[in-house]
Every structure is written in structure tokens, then in C-alpha cells.
């Protein structure tokens, strides 16, 4: 008798959990979110982690500036086949419908272009300052960004490595929640104008490790074009003089985002420049 293949994503299990009222997504603070451990079947999660590619110059976007130091890959054709299958499973219509019902946001849409998402990887010394995400898809003017899904693939991740996802109060007065990026943990949360989050503490994992995640963003298509806003980085109360370069960098990113939208640019050119610049430093 042929052995049944382990599913990549057990949608039926999570559907049952939702039907049983296991989730209290809308009631969480500082804004709606949920942490789902053992998100993929264990075998699928291990295969995804093993297949996760190393950072390269070709195809990877290097987010290397004042407010972040990490790397991303959003080109499906450059991803390993099993990673592509995981992303396709989480972006397929039945899964997106489940996320709509979980979050209470109807008619969510997956972003097949993975703009800003896909694979994220941060080496020792990396970080991502606290921010609220861009509000509108860079190339689809009526697509409002609504929900983030982050799936962590970091086995044996220790507290001392930092790398926690921090959820901050809407007034940026305090960190309300720290979530460790442990293996096969999924975090889903609303991306509103003031849903501030980030990984601001410098990552201290060993040199031969990286912080790995799959990042997927979901949108709603609005009749009226939503208000445009680029990624809104924020200084923390104790950042002191660091607030100045954080603010300046945010303004530069806003200009770049506007040009990107108007000219139909992608991130490849600026990424190559930033990568060369950082290597010379």
C-alpha cells in the first residue's frame, strides 16, 4: 500500500481549531495578532528549513541602511522547489479564506508578486527598527495592505541570540509583546497605520547561523484608492540621538518609494548599490 504524502499545510486542522473557538485574534493587544506554533506539519517544516537558501548576490534584495540590515528573496523562480510549494500552499484561495475568517477581514487577497515579502534572512549583527508597514501595494494602487504572516524556520534558536519580533503600543510608549522566532512558529497580525513592530535588538546568533522566515502579506482591493504611506520607522523612547538618523532615513525611503511607484521600479538596482556600499565600509 502506497504511503500517503505528508501535507505541506494541514488546513483542515486549523479550520477545526477556528471552528472550536480556539483563537481570540481580534481581542489581542496592542493590536490584533496571533501566535500559532507547529504551524506546518513537522516534516514539511523541516524540509522547508533544510531547503532555505543561503544569501547570494544574484536575486537577493539587500536591505542595508540605517533602519534595517537584512536580506530578502521574492523571486519564486529562484527559490528551491519545496519552498515554492510552501508559499503556494499559504497563498492558495482556501488558505487565504481561512486567514480572512481568522482575522475578521473579508476578501483578503494574496500577493503573488511577494512585494517586500518572500524569504527574509538576517545574519549576526542584523536588525529591523520598529515601524508600521507601507499601506498600499507598490504596483496596485487600490490594494490596501491588511495582514502579515511570518513563518519562522530557526531550529535551536536561543534567547541570547535576540531576534524577537517586538509589538509596540500604538503610541510608541512601550513594547507590549516579544515573540521569539523559534522553529515552525507562525505570527499573523494586522498591518494598520499604527501597528508598530520590528526586530530592533541586534541579532547575536553564531556566525554560521541566520534568522530565517517566510513573509507573506495579504491585501484587500478597495473601491477608493487608500492613503499612500511608505514604511513608517519610529525611534523608541530610549533611542536618544539615534532618533535623528532614523527619521532622516525614513524620509529618504519615502522619496524612493514614491519614485518606485511612479517609475515602476523594482528593488534590484538600489539593493546592489547598498550591498556594494556596505562591503566597502
KERO-10726 format. One record per residue (C-alpha): x, y, z; residue number from 0; chain. Coordinates in Angstrom, 2 decimals, decimal comma, padded with zeros to 5 digits, m for minus. Layout:
BEGIN
<r c1="X" c2="Y" c3="Z" num="NUM" chaine="A"/>
...
//
This chain:
BEGIN
<r c1="000,00" c2="000,00" c3="000,00" num="0" chaine="A"/>
<r c1="001,44" c2="003,38" c3="m001,03" num="1" chaine="A"/>
<r c1="002,27" c2="005,73" c3="001,83" num="2" chaine="A"/>
<r c1="000,24" c2="008,95" c3="001,85" num="3" chaine="A"/>
<r c1="002,44" c2="012,03" c3="001,45" num="4" chaine="A"/>
<r c1="002,57" c2="014,42" c3="004,41" num="5" chaine="A"/>
<r c1="000,64" c2="017,58" c3="003,51" num="6" chaine="A"/>
<r c1="002,59" c2="020,83" c3="003,27" num="7" chaine="A"/>
<r c1="m000,10" c2="022,68" c3="005,21" num="8" chaine="A"/>
<r c1="m002,86" c2="020,99" c3="007,20" num="9" chaine="A"/>
<r c1="m005,63" c2="023,48" c3="006,50" num="10" chaine="A"/>
<r c1="m008,32" c2="021,13" c3="007,85" num="11" chaine="A"/>
<r c1="m006,65" c2="021,07" c3="011,30" num="12" chaine="A"/>
<r c1="m006,54" c2="024,87" c3="011,55" num="13" chaine="A"/>
<r c1="m010,09" c2="025,13" c3="010,22" num="14" chaine="A"/>
<r c1="m011,22" c2="022,84" c3="013,06" num="15" chaine="A"/>
<r c1="m009,34" c2="024,94" c3="015,62" num="16" chaine="A"/>
<r c1="m011,07" c2="028,05" c3="014,33" num="17" chaine="A"/>
<r c1="m014,48" c2="026,34" c3="014,42" num="18" chaine="A"/>
<r c1="m013,84" c2="025,31" c3="018,05" num="19" chaine="A"/>
<r c1="m013,25" c2="028,94" c3="019,01" num="20" chaine="A"/>
<r c1="m009,60" c2="028,40" c3="019,94" num="21" chaine="A"/>
<r c1="m008,48" c2="031,80" c3="018,71" num="22" chaine="A"/>
<r c1="m009,04" c2="035,28" c3="020,17" num="23" chaine="A"/>
<r c1="m007,33" c2="037,22" c3="017,40" num="24" chaine="A"/>
<r c1="m009,35" c2="040,49" c3="017,48" num="25" chaine="A"/>
<r c1="m009,00" c2="040,93" c3="021,27" num="26" chaine="A"/>
<r c1="m005,20" c2="040,90" c3="021,45" num="27" chaine="A"/>
<r c1="m003,13" c2="043,94" c3="022,42" num="28" chaine="A"/>
<r c1="m001,54" c2="046,18" c3="021,26" num="29" chaine="A"/>
<r c1="m003,39" c2="045,24" c3="018,05" num="30" chaine="A"/>
<r c1="m004,91" c2="042,04" c3="016,65" num="31" chaine="A"/>
<r c1="m002,38" c2="039,20" c3="016,32" num="32" chaine="A"/>
<r c1="m001,94" c2="035,50" c3="016,99" num="33" chaine="A"/>
<r c1="000,98" c2="033,11" c3="017,52" num="34" chaine="A"/>
<r c1="000,48" c2="029,62" c3="016,06" num="35" chaine="A"/>
<r c1="003,14" c2="027,06" c3="016,98" num="36" chaine="A"/>
<r c1="003,71" c2="023,88" c3="014,96" num="37" chaine="A"/>
<r c1="002,13" c2="025,73" c3="012,05" num="38" chaine="A"/>
<r c1="003,23" c2="023,30" c3="009,35" num="39" chaine="A"/>
<r c1="003,36" c2="019,54" c3="009,77" num="40" chaine="A"/>
<r c1="006,75" c2="018,81" c3="011,34" num="41" chaine="A"/>
<r c1="008,15" c2="017,00" c3="008,32" num="42" chaine="A"/>
<r c1="007,18" c2="019,85" c3="005,99" num="43" chaine="A"/>
<r c1="008,69" c2="022,47" c3="008,31" num="44" chaine="A"/>
<r c1="011,99" c2="020,58" c3="008,48" num="45" chaine="A"/>
<r c1="012,08" c2="020,22" c3="004,70" num="46" chaine="A"/>
<r c1="011,47" c2="023,95" c3="004,30" num="47" chaine="A"/>
<r c1="014,18" c2="024,82" c3="006,81" num="48" chaine="A"/>
<r c1="016,68" c2="022,47" c3="005,14" num="49" chaine="A"/>
<r c1="015,86" c2="023,88" c3="001,70" num="50" chaine="A"/>
<r c1="016,13" c2="027,52" c3="002,81" num="51" chaine="A"/>
<r c1="018,79" c2="029,03" c3="000,53" num="52" chaine="A"/>
<r c1="021,85" c2="030,98" c3="001,61" num="53" chaine="A"/>
<r c1="022,07" c2="034,71" c3="000,86" num="54" chaine="A"/>
<r c1="023,65" c2="035,40" c3="m002,53" num="55" chaine="A"/>
<r c1="024,19" c2="038,47" c3="m004,70" num="56" chaine="A"/>
<r c1="022,06" c2="037,08" c3="m007,52" num="57" chaine="A"/>
<r c1="018,37" c2="037,70" c3="m006,93" num="58" chaine="A"/>
<r c1="018,52" c2="038,63" c3="m003,26" num="59" chaine="A"/>
<r c1="017,47" c2="042,11" c3="m002,15" num="60" chaine="A"/>
<r c1="019,88" c2="043,60" c3="000,39" num="61" chaine="A"/>
<r c1="018,02" c2="045,84" c3="002,83" num="62" chaine="A"/>
<r c1="021,08" c2="047,57" c3="004,26" num="63" chaine="A"/>
<r c1="020,51" c2="051,08" c3="005,57" num="64" chaine="A"/>
<r c1="020,04" c2="052,95" c3="008,85" num="65" chaine="A"/>
<r c1="016,74" c2="051,32" c3="009,73" num="66" chaine="A"/>
<r c1="017,42" c2="047,72" c3="008,78" num="67" chaine="A"/>
<r c1="020,08" c2="045,21" c3="007,98" num="68" chaine="A"/>
<r c1="018,62" c2="042,06" c3="006,45" num="69" chaine="A"/>
<r c1="018,23" c2="040,25" c3="003,12" num="70" chaine="A"/>
<r c1="015,21" c2="039,15" c3="001,11" num="71" chaine="A"/>
<r c1="014,32" c2="036,99" c3="m001,88" num="72" chaine="A"/>
<r c1="010,94" c2="037,49" c3="m003,56" num="73" chaine="A"/>
<r c1="011,56" c2="035,81" c3="m006,92" num="74" chaine="A"/>
<r c1="009,76" c2="032,46" c3="m006,90" num="75" chaine="A"/>
<r c1="011,79" c2="031,11" c3="m009,80" num="76" chaine="A"/>
<r c1="015,00" c2="031,46" c3="m007,76" num="77" chaine="A"/>
<r c1="013,60" c2="029,65" c3="m004,72" num="78" chaine="A"/>
<r c1="014,03" c2="025,92" c3="m004,08" num="79" chaine="A"/>
<r c1="011,01" c2="023,90" c3="m005,31" num="80" chaine="A"/>
<r c1="009,79" c2="022,90" c3="m001,84" num="81" chaine="A"/>
<r c1="009,92" c2="026,49" c3="m000,57" num="82" chaine="A"/>
<r c1="007,82" c2="027,50" c3="m003,58" num="83" chaine="A"/>
<r c1="005,28" c2="024,81" c3="m002,67" num="84" chaine="A"/>
<r c1="005,03" c2="026,13" c3="000,90" num="85" chaine="A"/>
<r c1="004,40" c2="029,69" c3="m000,32" num="86" chaine="A"/>
<r c1="001,86" c2="028,48" c3="m002,88" num="87" chaine="A"/>
<r c1="000,04" c2="026,48" c3="m000,19" num="88" chaine="A"/>
<r c1="m000,19" c2="029,54" c3="002,08" num="89" chaine="A"/>
<r c1="m001,32" c2="031,78" c3="m000,78" num="90" chaine="A"/>
<r c1="m003,90" c2="029,44" c3="m002,29" num="91" chaine="A"/>
<r c1="m007,54" c2="030,63" c3="m002,11" num="92" chaine="A"/>
<r c1="m008,75" c2="028,25" c3="000,64" num="93" chaine="A"/>
<r c1="m005,89" c2="029,25" c3="002,93" num="94" chaine="A"/>
<r c1="m006,43" c2="032,95" c3="002,27" num="95" chaine="A"/>
<r c1="m010,13" c2="032,47" c3="003,05" num="96" chaine="A"/>
<r c1="m009,16" c2="030,85" c3="006,36" num="97" chaine="A"/>
<r c1="m006,95" c2="033,85" c3="007,19" num="98" chaine="A"/>
<r c1="m009,85" c2="036,17" c3="006,32" num="99" chaine="A"/>
<r c1="m012,11" c2="034,39" c3="008,77" num="100" chaine="A"/>
<r c1="m009,40" c2="034,20" c3="011,44" num="101" chaine="A"/>
<r c1="m008,69" c2="037,94" c3="011,25" num="102" chaine="A"/>
<r c1="m012,25" c2="039,06" c3="010,56" num="103" chaine="A"/>
<r c1="m011,09" c2="040,92" c3="007,42" num="104" chaine="A"/>
<r c1="m013,18" c2="039,76" c3="004,45" num="105" chaine="A"/>
<r c1="m011,96" c2="039,31" c3="000,89" num="106" chaine="A"/>
<r c1="m008,24" c2="039,17" c3="001,56" num="107" chaine="A"/>
<r c1="m006,02" c2="038,69" c3="m001,47" num="108" chaine="A"/>
<r c1="m002,61" c2="037,05" c3="m001,67" num="109" chaine="A"/>
<r c1="000,21" c2="038,94" c3="m003,37" num="110" chaine="A"/>
<r c1="001,72" c2="036,59" c3="m005,95" num="111" chaine="A"/>
<r c1="004,49" c2="039,13" c3="m006,65" num="112" chaine="A"/>
<r c1="005,65" c2="038,85" c3="m002,99" num="113" chaine="A"/>
<r c1="006,42" c2="042,57" c3="m002,96" num="114" chaine="A"/>
<r c1="008,55" c2="043,19" c3="000,15" num="115" chaine="A"/>
<r c1="007,97" c2="039,60" c3="001,27" num="116" chaine="A"/>
<r c1="009,08" c2="036,11" c3="000,29" num="117" chaine="A"/>
<r c1="012,15" c2="034,84" c3="002,13" num="118" chaine="A"/>
<r c1="013,77" c2="037,01" c3="004,80" num="119" chaine="A"/>
<r c1="017,16" c2="036,24" c3="006,29" num="120" chaine="A"/>
<r c1="019,19" c2="038,16" c3="008,84" num="121" chaine="A"/>
<r c1="022,81" c2="037,45" c3="009,75" num="122" chaine="A"/>
<r c1="024,61" c2="038,17" c3="013,01" num="123" chaine="A"/>
<r c1="024,62" c2="041,93" c3="013,53" num="124" chaine="A"/>
<r c1="021,35" c2="042,45" c3="011,67" num="125" chaine="A"/>
<r c1="018,20" c2="044,21" c3="012,89" num="126" chaine="A"/>
<r c1="014,95" c2="045,84" c3="011,75" num="127" chaine="A"/>
<r c1="013,90" c2="049,03" c3="013,51" num="128" chaine="A"/>
<r c1="010,35" c2="049,42" c3="014,81" num="129" chaine="A"/>
<r c1="007,95" c2="050,54" c3="012,09" num="130" chaine="A"/>
<r c1="004,46" c2="050,42" c3="010,65" num="131" chaine="A"/>
<r c1="004,33" c2="048,88" c3="007,19" num="132" chaine="A"/>
<r c1="003,67" c2="050,58" c3="003,87" num="133" chaine="A"/>
<r c1="m000,08" c2="050,94" c3="003,39" num="134" chaine="A"/>
<r c1="m000,61" c2="050,30" c3="m000,33" num="135" chaine="A"/>
<r c1="000,85" c2="047,75" c3="m002,76" num="136" chaine="A"/>
<r c1="003,65" c2="049,48" c3="m004,72" num="137" chaine="A"/>
<r c1="002,19" c2="048,49" c3="m008,09" num="138" chaine="A"/>
<r c1="m001,53" c2="048,09" c3="m007,38" num="139" chaine="A"/>
<r c1="m002,94" c2="051,44" c3="m006,30" num="140" chaine="A"/>
<r c1="m006,22" c2="050,10" c3="m004,89" num="141" chaine="A"/>
<r c1="m004,67" c2="047,24" c3="m002,90" num="142" chaine="A"/>
<r c1="m004,55" c2="048,11" c3="000,79" num="143" chaine="A"/>
<r c1="m002,15" c2="046,11" c3="002,93" num="144" chaine="A"/>
<r c1="m004,00" c2="044,42" c3="005,80" num="145" chaine="A"/>
<r c1="m002,29" c2="041,32" c3="007,26" num="146" chaine="A"/>
<r c1="001,22" c2="039,93" c3="007,70" num="147" chaine="A"/>
<r c1="002,05" c2="036,24" c3="008,04" num="148" chaine="A"/>
<r c1="005,56" c2="035,40" c3="009,30" num="149" chaine="A"/>
<r c1="006,70" c2="031,77" c3="009,49" num="150" chaine="A"/>
<r c1="009,97" c2="031,21" c3="011,37" num="151" chaine="A"/>
<r c1="012,34" c2="028,39" c3="010,45" num="152" chaine="A"/>
<r c1="015,03" c2="028,63" c3="013,14" num="153" chaine="A"/>
<r c1="015,82" c2="025,40" c3="014,92" num="154" chaine="A"/>
<r c1="017,69" c2="025,62" c3="018,24" num="155" chaine="A"/>
<r c1="017,24" c2="029,39" c3="018,43" num="156" chaine="A"/>
<r c1="018,32" c2="030,64" c3="021,87" num="157" chaine="A"/>
<r c1="017,03" c2="033,62" c3="023,85" num="158" chaine="A"/>
<r c1="020,53" c2="035,10" c3="023,96" num="159" chaine="A"/>
<r c1="020,53" c2="035,43" c3="020,16" num="160" chaine="A"/>
<r c1="017,84" c2="038,16" c3="020,33" num="161" chaine="A"/>
<r c1="015,84" c2="038,31" c3="017,09" num="162" chaine="A"/>
<r c1="012,49" c2="038,63" c3="018,87" num="163" chaine="A"/>
<r c1="009,61" c2="040,21" c3="017,00" num="164" chaine="A"/>
<r c1="008,51" c2="043,17" c3="019,13" num="165" chaine="A"/>
<r c1="004,95" c2="044,50" c3="019,06" num="166" chaine="A"/>
<r c1="004,77" c2="048,11" c3="020,28" num="167" chaine="A"/>
<r c1="001,89" c2="050,16" c3="021,62" num="168" chaine="A"/>
<r c1="000,16" c2="052,39" c3="019,09" num="169" chaine="A"/>
<r c1="001,63" c2="055,49" c3="020,77" num="170" chaine="A"/>
<r c1="005,17" c2="054,01" c3="020,71" num="171" chaine="A"/>
<r c1="005,38" c2="054,35" c3="024,51" num="172" chaine="A"/>
<r c1="006,35" c2="050,73" c3="025,24" num="173" chaine="A"/>
<r c1="006,92" c2="047,25" c3="023,86" num="174" chaine="A"/>
<r c1="003,80" c2="045,22" c3="024,61" num="175" chaine="A"/>
<r c1="004,94" c2="041,79" c3="023,40" num="176" chaine="A"/>
<r c1="008,16" c2="039,99" c3="022,45" num="177" chaine="A"/>
<r c1="007,87" c2="036,86" c3="020,30" num="178" chaine="A"/>
<r c1="010,86" c2="034,55" c3="019,85" num="179" chaine="A"/>
<r c1="011,43" c2="033,41" c3="016,22" num="180" chaine="A"/>
<r c1="011,50" c2="029,71" c3="017,08" num="181" chaine="A"/>
<r c1="011,18" c2="026,85" c3="014,63" num="182" chaine="A"/>
<r c1="007,80" c2="026,38" c3="012,92" num="183" chaine="A"/>
<r c1="006,18" c2="029,30" c3="014,73" num="184" chaine="A"/>
<r c1="003,80" c2="031,48" c3="012,73" num="185" chaine="A"/>
<r c1="002,77" c2="035,01" c3="013,69" num="186" chaine="A"/>
<r c1="m000,18" c2="036,66" c3="011,97" num="187" chaine="A"/>
<r c1="m001,07" c2="040,28" c3="012,69" num="188" chaine="A"/>
<r c1="m002,92" c2="043,31" c3="011,33" num="189" chaine="A"/>
<r c1="m000,91" c2="045,94" c3="009,49" num="190" chaine="A"/>
<r c1="m002,62" c2="049,22" c3="010,27" num="191" chaine="A"/>
<r c1="m001,24" c2="052,75" c3="010,12" num="192" chaine="A"/>
<r c1="000,00" c2="052,43" c3="013,71" num="193" chaine="A"/>
<r c1="000,62" c2="048,71" c3="014,23" num="194" chaine="A"/>
<r c1="004,27" c2="049,23" c3="015,15" num="195" chaine="A"/>
<r c1="006,56" c2="046,21" c3="015,16" num="196" chaine="A"/>
<r c1="010,16" c2="045,27" c3="014,44" num="197" chaine="A"/>
<r c1="013,30" c2="043,37" c3="015,42" num="198" chaine="A"/>
<r c1="015,28" c2="046,31" c3="016,85" num="199" chaine="A"/>
<r c1="017,77" c2="044,45" c3="019,05" num="200" chaine="A"/>
<r c1="020,95" c2="043,46" c3="017,22" num="201" chaine="A"/>
<r c1="020,96" c2="039,75" c3="016,40" num="202" chaine="A"/>
<r c1="023,71" c2="037,84" c3="018,18" num="203" chaine="A"/>
<r c1="023,41" c2="034,35" c3="016,72" num="204" chaine="A"/>
<r c1="026,62" c2="032,49" c3="015,80" num="205" chaine="A"/>
<r c1="028,26" c2="033,44" c3="012,51" num="206" chaine="A"/>
<r c1="027,21" c2="030,14" c3="010,94" num="207" chaine="A"/>
<r c1="023,52" c2="030,76" c3="011,70" num="208" chaine="A"/>
<r c1="020,92" c2="033,17" c3="010,36" num="209" chaine="A"/>
<r c1="017,43" c2="034,21" c3="011,38" num="210" chaine="A"/>
<r c1="015,13" c2="032,78" c3="008,68" num="211" chaine="A"/>
<r c1="011,49" c2="033,47" c3="007,92" num="212" chaine="A"/>
<r c1="008,89" c2="033,26" c3="005,18" num="213" chaine="A"/>
<r c1="006,96" c2="036,54" c3="004,99" num="214" chaine="A"/>
<r c1="003,61" c2="036,77" c3="003,21" num="215" chaine="A"/>
<r c1="001,39" c2="039,84" c3="003,01" num="216" chaine="A"/>
<r c1="m002,33" c2="039,94" c3="002,32" num="217" chaine="A"/>
<r c1="m004,34" c2="042,84" c3="000,86" num="218" chaine="A"/>
<r c1="m007,88" c2="043,97" c3="000,21" num="219" chaine="A"/>
<r c1="m008,89" c2="045,66" c3="m003,02" num="220" chaine="A"/>
<r c1="m010,62" c2="048,95" c3="m002,20" num="221" chaine="A"/>
<r c1="m013,08" c2="050,89" c3="m004,36" num="222" chaine="A"/>
<r c1="m011,45" c2="054,16" c3="m003,32" num="223" chaine="A"/>
<r c1="m007,67" c2="054,27" c3="m003,51" num="224" chaine="A"/>
<r c1="m006,26" c2="054,09" c3="000,05" num="225" chaine="A"/>
<r c1="m003,99" c2="056,75" c3="001,53" num="226" chaine="A"/>
<r c1="m000,40" c2="056,16" c3="000,47" num="227" chaine="A"/>
<r c1="002,33" c2="055,88" c3="003,09" num="228" chaine="A"/>
<r c1="005,76" c2="054,31" c3="002,93" num="229" chaine="A"/>
<r c1="007,25" c2="052,28" c3="005,76" num="230" chaine="A"/>
<r c1="006,99" c2="054,46" c3="008,86" num="231" chaine="A"/>
<r c1="010,05" c2="053,84" c3="011,05" num="232" chaine="A"/>
<r c1="009,89" c2="055,04" c3="014,64" num="233" chaine="A"/>
<r c1="012,51" c2="055,70" c3="017,30" num="234" chaine="A"/>
<r c1="011,97" c2="054,00" c3="020,65" num="235" chaine="A"/>
<r c1="011,70" c2="056,16" c3="023,81" num="236" chaine="A"/>
<r c1="015,29" c2="055,29" c3="024,84" num="237" chaine="A"/>
<r c1="016,89" c2="055,69" c3="021,40" num="238" chaine="A"/>
<r c1="018,08" c2="059,23" c3="022,16" num="239" chaine="A"/>
<r c1="020,13" c2="060,80" c3="019,35" num="240" chaine="A"/>
<r c1="019,58" c2="057,70" c3="017,20" num="241" chaine="A"/>
<r c1="016,15" c2="059,18" c3="016,51" num="242" chaine="A"/>
<r c1="017,73" c2="061,70" c3="014,12" num="243" chaine="A"/>
<r c1="019,24" c2="059,24" c3="011,58" num="244" chaine="A"/>
<r c1="016,13" c2="057,05" c3="011,93" num="245" chaine="A"/>
<r c1="013,97" c2="060,00" c3="010,87" num="246" chaine="A"/>
<r c1="016,27" c2="061,11" c3="008,04" num="247" chaine="A"/>
<r c1="016,47" c2="057,58" c3="006,65" num="248" chaine="A"/>
<r c1="012,67" c2="057,34" c3="006,79" num="249" chaine="A"/>
<r c1="012,35" c2="060,48" c3="004,65" num="250" chaine="A"/>
<r c1="014,79" c2="059,10" c3="002,06" num="251" chaine="A"/>
<r c1="012,86" c2="055,83" c3="001,92" num="252" chaine="A"/>
<r c1="009,64" c2="057,78" c3="001,38" num="253" chaine="A"/>
<r c1="011,17" c2="059,55" c3="m001,63" num="254" chaine="A"/>
<r c1="012,47" c2="056,25" c3="m003,03" num="255" chaine="A"/>
<r c1="009,08" c2="054,57" c3="m002,54" num="256" chaine="A"/>
<r c1="007,35" c2="057,37" c3="m004,44" num="257" chaine="A"/>
<r c1="009,81" c2="057,09" c3="m007,34" num="258" chaine="A"/>
<r c1="009,47" c2="053,31" c3="m007,32" num="259" chaine="A"/>
<r c1="005,71" c2="053,62" c3="m007,71" num="260" chaine="A"/>
<r c1="005,80" c2="056,35" c3="m010,37" num="261" chaine="A"/>
<r c1="008,53" c2="054,76" c3="m012,50" num="262" chaine="A"/>
<r c1="007,58" c2="051,12" c3="m011,99" num="263" chaine="A"/>
<r c1="010,95" c2="050,28" c3="m010,48" num="264" chaine="A"/>
<r c1="011,91" c2="047,19" c3="m008,52" num="265" chaine="A"/>
<r c1="014,41" c2="046,97" c3="m005,65" num="266" chaine="A"/>
<r c1="017,25" c2="045,27" c3="m007,55" num="267" chaine="A"/>
<r c1="019,28" c2="048,36" c3="m008,51" num="268" chaine="A"/>
<r c1="019,22" c2="050,08" c3="m005,13" num="269" chaine="A"/>
<r c1="019,86" c2="046,72" c3="m003,47" num="270" chaine="A"/>
<r c1="023,06" c2="046,15" c3="m005,47" num="271" chaine="A"/>
<r c1="024,27" c2="049,66" c3="m004,65" num="272" chaine="A"/>
<r c1="023,63" c2="049,24" c3="m000,91" num="273" chaine="A"/>
<r c1="025,33" c2="045,85" c3="m000,87" num="274" chaine="A"/>
<r c1="028,48" c2="047,23" c3="m002,56" num="275" chaine="A"/>
<r c1="028,48" c2="050,30" c3="m000,29" num="276" chaine="A"/>
<r c1="028,28" c2="048,17" c3="002,87" num="277" chaine="A"/>
<r c1="031,08" c2="045,91" c3="001,70" num="278" chaine="A"/>
<r c1="033,39" c2="048,92" c3="001,27" num="279" chaine="A"/>
<r c1="032,68" c2="050,23" c3="004,77" num="280" chaine="A"/>
//
